[in-house]
């Protein structure tokens, strides 16, 4: 968890509550780590932590958006802040898609 929190703290993101979310709860078998938390302004947020060698493509981002919608329906409320913590190369069109959807991209 420390490897996730340190890059986020460098971006001035501090949390009241921060815990892992297990994708098995929504029936997903994706191999990414998802964290759910509440920041100091009491906004709900999701952190998708990805650590892989191959590049992230638009296809992956569309899957993340679907996962986010399923997580929101699981909790029953809208998640306002979404963060992608990446230790992987990112395709430029995928980065553009993330920015358009309001995601913050942090490279660790």
URTAQUI-V731733 format. One line per field, one symbol per residue. ss: DSSP state (H for helix, E for strand, C for the rest). A space follows every 10 residues. Layout:
ss=???
//
This chain:
ss=CHHHHHHHHH CCCCEEEEEE ECHHHHCCCC CCEEEEEEEC CCCEEEEEEE ECCCCECHHH HHHHHHHHHH HHHHHCCCCC EEEEEEECCE CHHHHHHHHH CCCEEEEC
//
